[in-house]
Amino acid sequence: MKKQYIIPIFVPHLGCPNDCIFCNQKSISGQKNQVTYDEVKKIIEDHLKYIKPDSKVEIAFFGGSFTAIEEEKQNELLEAAYEYVKAKKVESIRISTRPDCIDKKTLKRLKKYKVKTIELGVQSANDYILQRSGRGHSFNDVKKASKLIRFYRFRLGHQMMVGLPESTKLDEINTAKQLIKLKPKMMRIYPVLVIKGTKLEKEYNEGKYKALTLVQAVETCKELVKLFAKKNIEVIRIGLQPTEDITFPGQEQSEVVAGPFHPAFRQLVESGIWYDVIVEKIKQLNTKVKEVVVTVNPQDVNNVIGQRRENIGNLRDVYDVDLIVKTDDKIKQGKSKIEITKVYGDFAKDSR
């Protein structure tokens, strides 16, 4: 299988008609200046130097509302990227945009440039929460745009947020269920961080908004990931990408005022899911388990063990169970073989 590479090009706040309560794109993307035709080419060239020729490469325009940019500027950026598609150095182009900035004319134009994937910033399926967050669109816009994107045979992606003002865990689970009905191929899940220079920072400082704790965010994201996994929808990102600006609150240069930031947020979520699976297996037995062996694909070992061996420690502290992790290349990633190898009756016999 060819290795997949994404060449990211950030267009912070370019074209966005709204100022969402949580958003400061220049901080979130780490990009301070707008890009030009020549800069797009330079970014692509710099990445291609380190990518093997037989790789699957996609150019991705992130950070703004791409199809809300004036058409001339869109075409300028797309032309620069499209040169590499024509030269067969790059397979396709991906864009990120708003659901209320999609129509038939736009989609036909994007087809010309070999855009393959369109990600929509959905954030919530609750119209009140969208309004409260200053999104400037409704969930009906999401439904219309998603159907059009799929009709024109683009690959559809959705982005949702956890912890928006007045949003509850139930709202977020409902958002996931509503998005599943629209049949996206991929998802991004972003817990809300309070970023400097945003309206949300003002609300946070005034006590009108309370940020999620790390534990709360992980627990909600676990439920969302499980819902998407059941429908074979790939979750391609959980949590914002750490940068010099996006790091722990209180650190020098950090733009994050508060919220559930963690540089390995995805691992916390996936490790938590594995922990729940193991505990559920233990609870199914009408006996006191002493030792459990979990055999997984080598790619899953770190998540089963947990960050800083947290799952091993928690199983020992909470259930007095020893976790042993083994690997088997034949087991598919995400799957496992769980065996109870010692119970306390056996342990007692061995001690005699």
N, C-alpha and C positions, 0 to 999 in steps of 0.2 A: 504493500500500500504506500502511495506517495505521501510524503510528509507535507502537512498544510502549514503555510505561512501567511500571516496577514501583515500587510504594510499599512500602518495607521497614519492617517493624515488628519489633523485636528483643525476644524474651522470654528473656533469658539464664538458662540452667540451670533455668528453670521447668519442673517436672514430670520432670526427668531423674532416673531412679532410680539411676544409676551415676555414678561419678567416674572418667572415663576418664583414663588416664595422661598424655595430651597436652593435656587440656582445662582451660581457665580461661575460660569463656564470657564473663565480664564484660570480660576483656581483649580477647578475639577480636572481640566485637561492638562494643566501645566503649561499651556500654550498662551503666550501673551500677545502675539502679533498675528494678523491675518495672513493667509498664504496666497501666493501668486502662481501663475503658470510655471515660471522657472523654478520656484521653490518646490512645487509638487514634483517636478522632474528630478530635482536634486535629492529629495527625500527618497524617491523610488530607487534612484541609482545607488544611493548609499546603502540601502537595504539589500539590493540585488547582489552587491559585492560579496555578501556573506551567506547567500542562499544557494543551495545546490541546484544545478540546472534542471534536474528532473523533478523538482518539487512542485506542489500545487500552490500557486501564489495568488492572493487576492489583495487588491488595493481597497482600503476602507476609509471613507470620509466620515469621521466621527465629530461629535461635539456641538454641532449646530442643528438648525432645521434646514437641511440641505435644499429641499425643494421650495423653501420660502425665500431663498436667495434670489436676487434678480436674475433672470434667465441668462443674460449675457455672462455673468460671473459663473453660474453653474456650468455653462458650456465651456468656459475657459479652463476650469478645473478638470472637467470630464475629458476635454480634448487632450490635456497633458497625460492623464492616466490611460486614455484609450490608445495612445501611441504604443504603449507597452503590450496591450492586448493584441493589437494588429501585428506586432512583431513577435507574438507568441512567447514573450518573456513573462507574461502575466495571464492568468486564466480568466479573471473576471473582476468586476468592481462592485463594491457594496456601499450603500449610503444609509444614513440615519436621519429620520425626519419626523415631523409632526403629522398626526392623522388628518388634520384639517387642511393639509397642504398637499393632498394627493388628488389627482383627477385623471381622466383618460388621456388628455393631451400630454400631460407631464409624463405619464407612464410610457406612452409611445415614444417620446423623445429619449427617455432613459434607455429604452430598448436599443436604440441606435448605437449607444455607447457601450453596449454589452454589460450594462448593470444587471447583476444576477440576483442580488439580495437587497431587500428593503426592510430596515428595522424601524418600527414605529414606537415612539415614546408614548406609552399608554398611561402608565403610573397607577391608575385606579379605574375600576368599573363603576364607581359610585360618583354620580354627577355632582352631589354636594361637596364631596372631598376634592374633586377636580376644580370646582369653583373656589373653594376655600384655599386651594393651593395656587390659584392664579393661572391655571393652565390655559384658559381661553378656548377650550373645546369641550365637547360632551362625549360620552361613551358611544353615542350613536355615530359620531364621526369616526370612531375607532372601527366600528362594525362595517361602515360603508367602505372605508379605506382598505381594511383587511380583505374584504370580498373582491374589491377591484384589483388589488395586488395579486391575489391568487388567480383571478380570472385572466390576467395578462401573463400568467405563468412565471412570476417572480417568486423567489424564495422568501417567505414571510417570517419576520422575526418580531417579537414583542419585548418591550422593556417595562417592568413594573417596579413600584417602590413599596417599601415596608416602613411604617412609622410616620406617614404624612399627618399633618395636623387633623385631629379628631378621627383619624382612622383607627380601627380596632383590628385585632387578629382575625375576627370573623369577617370584617370587610375585605381583608387581604386574601383570605381563603376563598371568599366569593369572587374576588377579582380573578384569581387563578382559574376557578371553575368557568367563569364567563369567557376568559381568553382561550381556554381549551376548546370551547365550542367554535371558535374562529379558526382553528386548525393551524396555528403557527408551527414552523419547523424548529424554531429555537426560541429560547427565553434568556433574558438577563434580569437578575433580581438585585435591586439596590436598596439596602437599608438607608434611611435618611440620616445624613450627617448635617449638623449645624455649621455652615460655612461662613466665614467672616464676610461682611459686606452684603449679606442677604437680608431680606425682610424677615426670614425665619430667625436670624440672629437677634433682631430687635424683639421679636415675640419671646424668644428664649430668655433674653435679659430682663424682660418685663414680667416673666413668670407665666406667660400665656401659653407657652409650649414646653412640654416636657419630653426630652429625648428618650428613646428606648435605651435600656441597658444592653450590654453585649449579650447577656443570657437571653433576654426577651427576643432580641433580633435573631439569634441562632435558633431558638425554639420555633419561631414563626417560619423562618426560612426552611427548616427541616420539613415542616408540613407541606410547604409549597413544592419543594423539590420532589417529595414523594408523590404528590398529585401529578406533576408533569411527567415523572418517570413512568407512572402507570399508563400514560398515553403515548409513551415513546417520544416525548418532546425533549430535545436536548437543552439542558441549561448550560449555556456557554460562559456565563459569568455570574458570580455571587459576590457582591460587594465591590466598591470602587477600587480601581487600581492604585496601589500606594505610589506616591511621588514625593518629591521634596516638600511640596505644599500639603499634600494629603497624607497626614500621618497622625500620630497620637495627639489628642488635645493637650495643649500646654507646652509641647515641645517647641524649641526655637524654629522659626520659619513656618510652623504649621498653620494652615488656614482653617483647621478644624477646631471649632469652639467646644463642641460637645457631640455626643452620639456614639453609636456602637462601631467605632473603627477598630480593625485588627488587620495587620498585614497578611495574615493567613486565614481570613474570614471563611473562605470556602472550605478549607480543611476542617475548621471547627464544626461547620454544618455537616459535612460528609462523615466526619468522625462520630458526631452525635448520632447520625442515622445508623452507623454500624453498631454503636454501643446499644441502641434500642433493639436492634435485631438480635444481638447476643443475649441481652437480658430477657427478651420475650421467649427465646428458646429455653433458657434456664427455668423460667417461670412455668413453662408447660409441663415440666416434670414434677411428679409428686414425690420428690426426694431432695435432699440437701446436696447440692453440687459442690465439689471441691476443685475440680479442674476441667477446663473446656479448651479444646483444640479447634482453632478456626483456620481452615485452609483456603487461601485466596490466590488470585492472580498477583504476581509480584508488584504490579502497578498499584494495588490496593493496600499494601502492607502498612504504609505510613498512616493511612486513614483508620485502619482497624486498630492499630496501636494507640493512635491519638497523639495530638501535639504534646510534646514533652511526656509521652507515655501516659497521658491522662486516662485513657480507657483502661489500661492495665491497673493503674492506681485506684480508679473508682471501683472497679469490679472487686478488687481486694478489700478496699475499705468498706464498701457498702454491703457486698454480698459474701465476702470472705471466699472469693473464687479466684483461682489462678488462671490467667489467660495465656495460652501458648499459640503463637501465630506461625503457620507454615505456608509455603508457597507451592503452587503448581501451575505451570504455564498453560496447561490444558483447560483450566477453569477460566471462563470468560470474565472480563473485567466487570465488577459490580456483583458478581455471583460468589457464592461461598459454599463450603462444606463445613458444617458445625457438628462436632462430636463431643459428647460428655464422656471424658476418659476416666474421671474419678468422682465418686460420690463419698459422703462421709462414712458410710458403712464400710466401703472398701478401705478407706484411709485408716479406720480403726483397726481392721484386720491386719493391715500392713505394719501397724505400729506394735503388734504383739511380739 
